[in-house]
Amino acid sequence: MAPTTKKKKPAQRPGTGPHAASTGKLKGKGKGPGKAPPHAKTAGKSAKPAKKLPAANQLRIGVPLLLGLFGLALAAYGFAITDQALQVAVARGRDAVAGPAGTLAGIMLGAGVGLILAWLLATRMKAITGIITAGIIIGAASAGGYVSAPILIDQLVDNTSPAQRQAAFRSQFLHQSIAASAFQANGLPNNPTDMETHAFVAGIGALASADPGVYERIESNLDQLATAILARSLNEAEAWRKFQEAVAETQRDYERYTIAANTYRQTLANLNQRSDQLWNAVIQSATARWNNYLQRREQAIQQLNARIPDFRDLLNVYFPAHQRGRGTAEADRRYEEYSTELFGKYVDPQIWCGRSGCPGSEEFIANTGINVLSDAFLERFGNLPLNLTEAQFIAHPSVLTTLRQEITKEGVNLPENWTLSAEGRDILLTAAIRDLPAEAEKRYNASINEWFGASLAPDLTYPDFIAQEGIQKRLRNSLRLPSELRIDPAIDEATFATDYYPRIERRPVDALAGDMQAPLEDFENGGRLADGAKTSLKLLFALPLIMFAAGFAGLSGTIIGSFLFLLSLWHMVAKLLKLGAPTVLRINKVFRLSSGILLVLALASPVVLGKGVARYPGYGPVLQPAVMTNPVIGIPSDWAMRTVIDMQETGATLRHLAFNQNDFGLKPVIAEHEDGFGFVFDSDANDPNLLNEEPKGPSGITGLKDRIDNMIDRATNRNDAN
């Protein structure tokens, strides 16, 4: 095999090697020796690019601005809902907010998470694309929360043990005792007017339902309160005694009913006799009125005749005094006193001047006085003249009107032209026979309705009377027996003990006091108290979740919304000033990094710091161990108890000014005949913390002025106290 030989590369001249462009000096143009290759300039320029904005469009304005405004609006809603949730945490009828609170918690949590995702993904997109993307993200997250939160609460409720359900009853009893200002505990809030107590009530319900050991660790008077409640409850002997009292009262009721019914029936059976009695009563009334008229007339005339001599002596002084023009004041005073005493009014002195001068003769003064007295009598006594005969008196229109009004009160209507005569008697008797039955029935029904609250036929026997629903209701209410139970007052004590006593409905707080100490088998699925416990658990889980979700939405909306709004303003300024990419990019990074760090700190700091309910010394040993027993409900409850207190005043201001005291669907519903909280201390029904009334309040400029005035007043009071 012939040996191979290497071919030698031809020698290259200096400046023409492959690295000549980078090591040698280039002169001229073209492809000749010592000249730079045609791509040398382009390569040199591309090594240092010009400072232009990248394709990511760092100066977008529309999407950050809209998301910022949405975030601020979400924050306002979150803080306002936080305030309302705190208000209803201690409120009569709060069980009604369980469903709305769970749904609203999902929406607010979804909206907060959606805002964060939209901030991370959509703020640098083009306007239309970014807005659509942000809307889809936030809408999908809110819808997911709307659907998922109630399902989550139902799953939490379904997965509870009998001990956890029993703890739910204890939490409800704790709520009642706090609302009644009866709860006492070492190292934990208990004032029902403090929002920290409201947060504590909301949180302990969820934590104790996750870890029933909470009530073993807490040092409170709950058990003593329950014992006091049960001690006042009816025992079997006391219930039998009350039942016997109710039966005796029913027998007395039947006697009253019998009297009213007999009176009604007798009226119907004796119409002619009753009509004659009515006519006789009219005659007696007319006679009594005539005698009274005569007595008043005689007294007036006798008084006048007795004073005529003295009156004439006064006139003999009065007229000369006026003729002389001296002593007239005293004469006028004495004349006015006499005139008022004799005639009831001031009489013109000139009427006492007769033919013989002023004054006239004593006879003239007496006759004139009778005429003046008749006029005064006419004015003072029902338009009756002084000189009527008996026939004129009973025919006088004012007398007939009075008599006709008396007859009308008996239920008999007479015509306007009725007179007290033989013909008038026939008219009255006919009208009485016509009208008395209806009037008797009206009076009978009015009495029965007033006494028994029911309509009863007038011919009932005692068993029939007892069987009437109105009477049955009175018997049932005496012991709070169920509405479907038919009461037999003739039962013996043994039958009462087996059939009636177990069915007595206890007041809600009495039932709680006993049921929270019931055996655990009563809380098993299908047990006596299982359904009631599950209803309570829905509320106890929903309250801290809505506080957590609303607080989370408030914080994230405030921080991200504010930074995005400021970022959009920064982009406007950057465009106007035509700033370069390095400056814009640096500021954008500062905005993003600052908002992210601040959001993390805002959400995490309450867990590290002892804030809200956590600052109480009893929080750590009693509630803290329950947080990680079920983190799904424990962590939100813990965070809410630590955090939402700081948001409450802001939320109250926003709810007052921006939302006109809207309750956001978190409105307690007070059931009819609700016993309320008064099991140890009676609760004030007008306490605004109980939310008995529709929330009202000024809004807009007026509301802002009122709120500022209140804040100034509070600050002034604090300064004065210091």
C-alpha positions in Angstrom: 0.0 0.0 0.0 1.5 3.3 -1.1 2.2 5.7 1.8 0.0 8.8 2.1 1.4 12.3 2.2 -0.1 15.5 3.8 -0.7 18.4 1.6 0.7 21.7 3.0 -1.6 24.7 3.3 -0.4 27.6 1.3 1.1 30.4 3.5 -1.2 33.4 4.2 -0.1 36.9 4.2 -0.4 39.0 7.3 -3.8 40.7 7.5 -5.6 38.1 5.4 -6.3 35.4 8.0 -9.7 34.5 9.4 -9.2 36.8 12.4 -8.0 39.7 10.4 -11.2 41.6 10.9 -10.7 41.5 14.7 -6.9 41.8 15.0 -5.6 43.8 12.1 -6.4 47.3 11.0 -8.9 47.5 8.2 -8.6 50.1 5.5 -10.7 50.9 2.6 -13.7 49.0 1.2 -14.3 46.0 -0.9 -12.9 42.6 -1.0 -9.2 43.3 -1.7 -6.4 42.7 0.7 -6.4 45.0 3.8 -10.1 45.8 3.4 -12.9 44.9 5.7 -15.5 42.3 4.7 -18.8 43.8 3.6 -20.6 42.6 6.8 -18.1 44.1 9.3 -20.1 47.3 9.8 -23.4 45.5 10.5 -21.8 43.1 12.9 -20.2 46.0 14.8 -23.5 47.9 15.2 -25.6 45.0 16.3 -23.3 44.4 19.3 -24.7 47.6 21.0 -28.5 47.8 20.4 -30.4 51.0 20.8 -32.5 51.5 24.0 -36.0 50.9 22.7 -39.0 49.4 24.7 -39.3 45.6 24.3 -42.2 44.0 22.6 -43.8 43.3 26.0 -45.2 46.9 25.8 -44.1 48.1 29.2 -46.2 51.3 28.9 -49.7 49.8 28.8 -52.3 52.1 30.6 -55.8 50.8 30.0 -55.6 47.3 31.6 -53.7 48.5 34.8 -56.1 51.4 35.2 -59.2 49.3 34.9 -57.8 46.5 37.1 -56.8 49.2 39.6 -60.2 50.7 39.8 -61.7 47.2 40.1 -59.3 46.4 42.9 -60.3 49.5 44.8 -64.0 48.8 44.3 -63.4 45.2 45.5 -61.6 46.5 48.6 -64.5 48.8 49.4 -66.9 45.9 49.2 -64.6 43.7 51.2 -64.2 46.1 54.1 -67.9 46.9 54.1 -68.9 43.2 54.1 -66.4 42.6 56.9 -68.2 45.2 59.1 -71.6 43.7 58.4 -70.3 40.1 59.1 -68.9 41.3 62.4 -72.2 42.9 63.3 -74.2 39.8 62.7 -71.8 37.6 64.6 -73.6 38.5 67.8 -77.2 39.1 66.7 -80.6 37.6 67.3 -81.8 35.6 64.3 -78.3 35.2 62.9 -78.9 31.6 61.8 -80.6 33.1 58.7 -77.2 34.4 57.3 -75.6 31.0 57.0 -76.5 30.5 53.3 -75.8 34.0 52.1 -72.5 34.2 54.1 -71.2 31.0 52.5 -72.1 32.1 49.0 -70.7 35.6 49.5 -67.5 34.2 50.9 -66.9 32.1 47.8 -67.5 35.1 45.5 -65.2 37.5 47.5 -62.4 34.9 47.8 -62.7 34.1 44.1 -62.7 37.8 43.2 -59.6 38.4 45.3 -57.7 35.5 43.8 -58.8 36.4 40.3 -57.5 40.0 40.8 -54.1 38.7 41.8 -54.0 36.3 38.8 -55.1 39.1 36.4 -52.4 41.4 37.9 -49.8 38.8 37.2 -51.0 37.7 33.7 -53.0 40.5 32.0 -51.5 43.9 32.9 -48.9 43.9 30.1 -51.3 42.7 27.4 -52.8 45.0 24.8 -55.9 46.8 26.0 -58.7 44.6 24.5 -56.8 41.4 25.0 -55.9 42.3 28.6 -59.4 43.4 29.6 -60.9 40.3 28.1 -58.3 38.1 29.8 -58.7 39.8 33.2 -62.5 39.6 32.9 -62.3 35.9 32.2 -59.9 35.2 35.0 -61.8 37.2 37.6 -65.2 36.0 36.4 -64.1 32.3 36.4 -62.5 32.6 39.8 -65.6 34.3 41.3 -67.9 31.8 39.7 -65.8 29.0 41.0 -65.9 30.4 44.5 -69.7 30.9 44.2 -70.1 27.2 43.4 -67.4 25.8 45.6 -67.8 27.6 48.9 -71.3 26.2 49.8 -70.1 22.7 48.7 -67.0 23.0 50.9 -69.1 24.0 53.9 -71.5 21.1 53.3 -68.5 18.7 53.1 -67.1 20.1 56.3 -70.5 19.7 58.0 -71.0 16.2 56.7 -67.5 15.1 57.9 -68.1 16.2 61.5 -68.2 13.7 64.4 -71.0 13.6 67.1 -68.6 15.3 69.5 -68.0 18.2 67.0 -71.8 18.5 66.5 -72.2 18.7 70.2 -69.6 21.4 70.3 -71.7 23.4 67.8 -74.5 23.5 70.3 -72.1 24.7 73.0 -71.0 27.5 70.6 -74.6 28.5 70.0 -75.1 28.6 73.8 -72.0 30.7 74.2 -73.4 33.1 71.6 -76.6 33.4 73.6 -74.8 34.0 76.8 -72.5 36.7 75.4 -75.5 38.5 73.8 -77.2 38.4 77.2 -74.0 39.9 78.9 -73.8 36.7 81.0 -70.7 35.1 79.7 -67.4 35.2 81.7 -64.1 33.7 80.7 -60.5 34.1 81.8 -58.4 35.9 79.3 -61.0 36.2 76.5 -63.4 39.0 75.4 -66.9 39.0 76.6 -68.4 42.4 76.1 -71.2 42.1 73.5 -70.7 45.7 72.3 -67.0 45.2 71.4 -66.2 44.1 67.9 -63.4 41.9 69.3 -66.0 39.9 71.1 -68.0 39.6 67.8 -64.8 38.2 66.1 -64.2 35.9 69.0 -67.8 34.5 68.8 -67.4 33.9 65.1 -64.1 32.2 65.4 -64.6 30.0 68.4 -67.7 28.5 66.8 -65.6 27.1 63.9 -62.5 26.2 65.9 -64.5 24.4 68.6 -66.5 22.5 65.9 -63.1 21.4 64.5 -61.6 20.7 67.9 -64.2 20.1 70.7 -61.3 20.2 73.2 -61.6 24.0 73.0 -64.4 23.8 75.6 -62.3 21.6 77.9 -59.5 24.2 77.8 -61.7 27.3 78.2 -62.2 28.6 81.8 -65.7 30.1 81.7 -69.1 30.0 83.4 -70.9 28.2 80.5 -71.6 25.1 82.5 -72.8 27.1 85.5 -75.1 29.1 83.2 -76.5 25.9 81.7 -77.1 24.5 85.2 -79.0 27.6 86.2 -81.1 27.4 83.0 -82.0 23.8 83.6 -82.8 24.4 87.2 -85.5 26.9 86.2 -87.0 24.5 83.6 -90.2 22.7 84.4 -89.9 19.4 86.0 -92.7 16.9 85.7 -94.5 17.8 88.9 -94.3 21.5 88.2 -95.6 21.0 84.6 -98.6 19.0 85.9 -99.4 21.8 88.4 -99.3 24.3 85.6 -101.5 22.1 83.5 -104.1 21.9 86.3 -104.0 25.6 86.7 -104.7 26.0 82.9 -107.6 23.6 83.2 -109.1 25.5 86.1 -108.7 28.7 84.2 -110.5 27.1 81.3 -113.4 26.2 83.5 -113.6 29.8 84.6 -113.5 30.8 81.0 -116.4 28.6 80.3 -118.4 30.3 83.0 -117.7 33.7 81.5 -118.7 32.3 78.1 -121.9 30.8 79.5 -122.9 34.2 80.9 -122.3 36.0 77.6 -124.1 33.3 75.6 -127.1 33.3 78.0 -127.4 37.1 77.8 -127.3 36.9 74.0 -129.9 34.1 73.9 -132.2 35.9 76.4 -132.1 39.0 74.3 -133.2 37.1 71.3 -135.9 35.2 73.2 -137.4 38.4 74.9 -137.3 41.1 72.3 -140.7 42.6 73.3 -139.7 42.7 76.9 -136.3 44.2 76.0 -138.0 46.8 73.8 -140.3 47.8 76.6 -137.3 48.1 78.9 -135.6 50.4 76.5 -138.7 52.6 76.2 -139.0 52.8 80.0 -135.3 53.7 80.2 -136.0 56.6 77.8 -138.9 57.9 79.9 -136.8 57.7 83.0 -133.9 59.5 81.3 -136.3 62.3 80.1 -137.8 62.6 83.5 -134.5 62.9 85.2 -133.4 65.5 82.7 -136.6 67.6 83.3 -136.1 67.4 87.1 -132.5 68.5 86.7 -133.6 71.4 84.5 -136.1 72.5 87.1 -133.5 72.3 89.8 -131.0 74.4 87.9 -133.7 77.0 87.0 -135.0 77.4 90.5 -131.5 77.8 91.9 -130.7 80.5 89.3 -133.9 82.4 90.0 -133.5 82.1 93.8 -130.0 83.3 93.6 -131.0 86.3 91.4 -133.9 87.3 93.6 -131.8 87.1 96.8 -129.2 89.4 95.2 -131.4 92.0 93.5 -131.5 94.4 96.5 -127.7 94.4 96.8 -127.4 94.7 93.0 -129.7 97.8 93.0 -127.6 99.4 95.7 -124.5 98.8 93.6 -126.2 100.4 90.6 -127.2 103.4 92.8 -123.5 103.9 93.4 -122.3 103.0 89.9 -124.4 105.5 87.9 -123.7 108.6 90.1 -120.0 107.8 90.1 -120.0 107.8 86.3 -122.0 111.1 86.2 -119.5 112.7 88.5 -116.5 111.2 86.8 -114.9 110.2 90.0 -114.5 106.7 91.6 -115.4 105.0 88.3 -112.6 102.4 88.5 -113.8 100.9 91.7 -117.4 101.1 90.6 -116.6 99.3 87.3 -114.7 96.5 89.2 -117.5 95.8 91.6 -120.1 95.9 88.8 -118.2 93.4 86.7 -117.9 91.0 89.7 -121.7 91.2 90.3 -122.6 90.8 86.7 -120.4 87.7 86.3 -121.6 86.1 89.5 -125.4 86.6 88.7 -125.4 86.1 84.9 -122.2 84.3 84.1 -121.0 87.1 81.9 -120.5 90.9 81.7 -123.8 92.7 81.0 -124.1 96.2 79.5 -125.0 98.6 82.5 -127.4 100.7 80.3 -130.0 97.9 80.3 -130.7 98.7 83.9 -132.0 102.2 83.1 -135.8 102.4 83.2 -138.4 105.1 82.8 -137.5 106.5 86.3 -133.9 106.9 85.3 -130.6 105.0 86.0 -131.1 102.6 87.6 -134.8 101.7 87.3 -137.0 100.5 90.0 -136.3 97.3 91.9 -139.2 95.6 90.0 -137.8 96.7 86.7 -134.4 95.4 87.6 -135.8 92.1 88.7 -137.8 91.6 85.5 -134.8 92.7 83.4 -132.6 90.3 85.4 -134.9 87.4 84.6 -134.6 88.1 80.9 -130.8 88.4 81.1 -130.6 85.2 83.2 -132.7 83.4 80.6 -130.2 84.4 77.9 -127.3 83.2 80.0 -129.2 80.0 80.9 -129.7 79.4 77.2 -126.0 79.6 76.5 -124.9 77.6 79.5 -127.4 74.7 79.5 -127.7 73.2 76.1 -129.6 76.0 74.4 -132.5 75.6 76.8 -134.5 78.8 77.7 -135.3 79.5 81.3 -139.1 79.4 81.1 -139.9 76.1 79.5 -142.9 73.9 80.5 -142.5 70.2 80.7 -144.1 69.6 77.4 -141.9 72.2 75.8 -138.8 70.7 77.4 -139.3 67.1 76.2 -140.1 68.5 72.7 -137.0 70.7 72.6 -134.6 69.6 69.8 -131.5 69.4 72.1 -133.3 67.1 74.5 -134.6 64.8 71.7 -131.1 64.7 70.2 -129.6 63.6 73.6 -132.2 60.9 74.1 -131.8 59.6 70.5 -128.0 59.3 71.1 -128.6 57.3 74.3 -130.8 54.9 72.3 -128.3 54.6 69.5 -125.7 53.4 72.1 -128.0 50.5 72.8 -127.8 49.6 69.1 -131.2 51.0 68.0 -131.3 53.6 65.3 -134.1 56.2 65.3 -135.1 58.7 62.6 -134.2 62.3 62.9 -137.8 63.4 63.4 -138.4 61.0 66.3 -140.3 62.5 69.3 -141.1 61.5 72.8 -144.7 60.7 72.2 -147.1 57.8 71.7 -146.2 57.7 68.1 -142.5 57.9 69.1 -143.0 54.9 71.4 -144.3 52.8 68.5 -141.4 53.8 66.3 -138.9 53.0 69.1 -140.4 49.5 69.8 -140.4 48.7 66.1 -136.8 49.8 65.7 -135.7 47.9 68.8 -137.2 44.6 67.6 -135.4 45.2 64.3 -132.0 46.2 65.6 -131.5 44.5 69.0 -130.7 41.0 67.6 -127.8 42.4 65.5 -126.6 44.5 68.4 -126.7 41.6 70.8 -124.8 39.4 68.4 -122.2 42.1 67.9 -121.7 42.5 71.6 -121.5 38.8 72.2 -118.9 38.3 69.4 -116.9 41.3 70.7 -116.7 39.8 74.2 -115.8 36.3 73.0 -113.1 37.6 70.7 -111.7 39.8 73.5 -111.6 36.9 76.0 -110.6 34.0 73.8 -109.4 35.4 70.5 -111.8 33.2 68.7 -115.4 33.0 67.4 -117.6 30.6 69.4 -121.2 29.6 68.9 -123.5 30.6 71.8 -124.8 27.0 72.5 -121.6 25.0 73.3 -121.4 22.4 76.0 -118.2 22.2 78.1 -116.6 19.4 75.9 -117.5 21.4 72.8 -116.1 24.5 74.3 -112.8 22.7 75.1 -112.6 21.3 71.6 -112.6 24.8 70.0 -109.2 25.6 68.4 -109.0 29.0 70.2 -109.4 27.2 73.6 -107.0 24.5 72.6 -104.4 27.1 71.7 -104.7 28.7 75.1 -104.2 25.4 76.8 -101.2 24.5 74.6 -99.6 27.9 75.1 -99.8 27.5 78.9 -97.1 24.7 78.6 -95.7 25.4 75.1 -97.1 22.2 73.7 -96.9 21.5 70.0 -99.7 22.9 67.8 -100.8 19.5 66.5 -101.6 18.2 70.0 -105.2 18.0 71.1 -105.6 18.7 74.8 -108.0 16.7 76.9 -108.4 18.5 80.3 -109.8 15.3 81.9 -106.6 13.3 81.7 -104.9 12.0 84.8 -101.3 12.7 86.0 -99.9 9.4 84.6 -101.3 10.1 81.1 -99.9 13.7 81.3 -96.5 12.3 82.2 -96.3 9.9 79.3 -98.2 11.8 76.6 -97.8 15.5 77.3 -94.7 16.3 79.4 -92.2 14.9 76.9 -93.7 17.1 74.1 -93.3 20.4 76.0 -91.4 22.8 73.7 -88.6 24.4 75.7 -87.5 28.0 74.9 -84.5 28.0 72.5 -82.0 28.9 75.2 -83.4 26.3 77.6 -83.2 23.7 74.9 -79.6 24.6 74.2 -78.7 24.3 77.8 -80.0 20.8 77.9 -79.1 19.6 74.4 -75.5 20.7 74.6 -75.1 18.2 77.4 -77.0 15.4 75.7 -75.3 12.1 75.1 -73.3 11.8 71.9 -75.7 9.2 70.3 -78.2 12.0 70.0 -75.8 13.7 67.6 -75.2 10.6 65.4 -76.7 10.7 61.9 -80.4 10.2 62.3 -80.2 11.1 66.0 -82.5 13.5 67.7 -80.1 16.5 67.5 -78.2 15.7 64.3 -80.2 17.9 62.0 -80.1 20.9 64.4 -76.4 20.5 64.9 -75.8 20.5 61.1 -77.8 23.7 60.7 -75.7 25.3 63.4 -72.5 24.1 61.9 -73.3 25.7 58.5 -73.5 29.1 60.3 -70.4 28.5 62.5 -68.3 27.6 59.4 -69.8 30.4 57.2 -69.1 33.3 59.6 -65.3 33.1 59.8 -65.1 32.2 56.1 -67.0 35.3 55.1 -64.8 37.4 57.4 -61.6 35.8 56.0 -62.8 36.1 52.3 -64.0 39.7 52.7 -60.8 40.7 54.6 -58.6 39.0 52.0 -60.5 40.8 49.2 -60.2 44.1 51.0 -56.5 43.8 51.5 -55.6 42.5 48.1 -58.0 45.0 46.4 -56.5 47.9 48.4 -52.8 47.0 47.7 -53.0 45.7 44.1 -55.7 48.2 43.1 -53.7 51.1 44.5 -50.4 50.0 42.9 -52.1 49.3 39.5 -53.8 52.7 39.6 -50.5 54.4 40.4 -48.8 52.3 37.7 -51.2 53.5 35.1 -50.5 57.1 36.1 -46.8 56.4 36.0 -47.1 55.1 32.4 -49.0 58.2 31.4 -46.2 60.4 32.8 -43.5 58.2 31.1 -45.3 58.5 27.8 -45.5 62.3 28.1 -41.9 62.6 29.1 -40.8 60.0 26.5 -38.7 58.2 29.0 -36.3 55.4 27.9 -36.7 51.7 28.5 -34.2 51.4 31.4 -36.1 53.9 33.6 -39.5 52.5 32.7 -38.4 48.9 33.4 -36.8 49.8 36.7 -39.9 51.6 38.0 -42.2 48.8 36.7 -40.2 46.3 38.6 -40.3 48.5 41.7 -44.1 48.7 41.5 -44.5 45.0 41.0 -42.0 44.0 43.7 -43.3 46.5 46.2 -47.0 45.5 45.7 -46.1 41.8 46.0 -44.0 42.2 49.1 -46.6 44.5 50.7 -49.4 42.0 49.9 -47.5 39.1 51.4 -46.7 41.1 54.5 -50.3 42.3 54.9 -51.7 38.7 54.6 -49.0 37.1 56.8 -48.2 39.7 59.5 -51.4 39.0 61.5 -50.3 35.4 61.9 -47.0 36.5 63.3 -48.2 39.4 65.4 -50.6 39.2 68.3 -53.4 41.2 66.9 -57.2 41.2 67.3 -58.5 38.4 69.5 -55.0 36.9 69.6 -53.7 39.6 71.9 -55.9 38.3 74.7 -53.9 36.0 77.1 -56.5 33.2 76.8 -56.2 32.9 73.0 -53.0 30.9 72.8 -53.8 28.1 75.3 -57.5 27.9 74.4 -57.9 28.5 70.6 -54.5 28.3 69.0 -54.2 24.5 69.4 -57.4 24.1 67.4 -56.1 26.0 64.3 -54.2 23.1 62.7 -56.8 20.4 63.7 -58.6 21.2 60.5 -56.5 23.8 58.6 -59.3 24.3 56.0 -61.4 26.1 58.5 -58.8 26.7 61.3 -56.5 28.9 59.3 -59.2 31.3 57.9 -60.8 31.5 61.4 -57.5 32.3 63.1 -56.6 34.9 60.4 -60.1 36.5 60.7 -60.0 36.8 64.5 -56.5 38.4 64.2 -57.2 40.7 61.3 -60.8 41.9 60.7 -60.9 44.1 63.9 -58.5 46.5 62.2 -60.7 46.7 59.1 -64.0 47.2 61.0 -64.0 50.9 61.4 -63.0 51.5 57.7 -65.7 49.0 56.7 -68.3 50.8 58.8 -67.4 54.1 57.2 -67.6 52.7 53.7 -70.8 50.9 54.4 -72.3 54.1 55.8 -71.1 56.4 53.0 -70.7 54.3 49.9 -73.4 51.6 50.4 -76.1 53.3 52.4 -75.9 50.7 55.2 -76.4 47.8 52.8 -76.5 44.5 54.6 -75.2 42.5 51.5 -77.7 39.8 52.2 -76.3 39.2 55.7 -79.5 40.1 57.5 -80.7 38.3 60.6 -84.3 37.1 60.6 -86.1 37.2 63.9 -88.6 34.4 64.1 -92.1 35.1 65.4 -92.3 34.7 69.2 -88.5 34.5 69.3 -87.4 34.3 73.0 -84.2 36.2 72.3 -81.3 36.3 74.7 -82.9 36.9 78.1 -82.2 33.7 80.0 -80.1 35.3 82.7 -80.4 39.0 82.0 -83.1 40.5 79.9 -81.7 42.0 76.7 -82.7 45.4 75.5 -84.9 45.0 72.5 -83.8 48.4 71.1 -80.1 47.5 71.2 -78.8 48.3 67.7 -76.4 45.4 68.0 -79.4 43.1 67.7 -80.2 44.6 64.3 -84.0 44.6 64.9 -84.6 47.4 62.5 -83.8 47.9 58.8 -80.4 49.7 58.6 -80.8 53.3 57.7 -78.5 56.3 57.4 -77.5 59.3 55.4 -75.3 58.8 52.4 -73.4 61.1 50.0 -72.2 64.5 51.2 -74.5 64.5 54.2 -73.2 61.1 55.3 -69.6 62.2 54.8 -70.2 65.3 56.9 -71.9 63.3 59.7 -69.1 60.8 59.7 -66.4 63.4 59.9 -68.3 65.2 62.7 -68.5 61.9 64.6 -64.7 61.2 64.1 -64.0 64.7 65.4 -66.2 64.2 68.4 -64.5 60.9 69.2 -61.0 62.4 68.9 -62.1 65.3 71.1 -63.4 63.0 73.8 -60.2 61.0 73.7 -58.1 64.1 74.1 -60.3 65.3 77.0 -59.9 61.9 78.7 -56.2 62.1 78.3 
